[in-house]
Amino acid sequence: MLFTKSRLQGSSVVVTLPANNGEKPESNKEYIVVYSDDGTITLIPKLDDPFSGGAEGEFYELEEWSELSPEGRELL
């Protein structure tokens, strides 16, 4: 089991992440931070937007439900 300790640096709390069997977390990487009610802090690697590149309309999908007509309670 790995242990670390938090410390105050300016107005931020810093937690250093120890290496695990020689594996180190990637440096200068952005994470989404999630604080849970039970005190758990989860770091999720932030991904680049996969739709940021490409030509306009490249990711367009044809309407799959166009030939269906509404019926039942969805008409309300």
Secondary structure, DSSP 8 states (H G I E B T S, - for coil): -----EEEETTEEEE----BTTB---TT--EEEEE-TTS-EEEEE----TTSSS-TTTT----TTTT----GGGG-
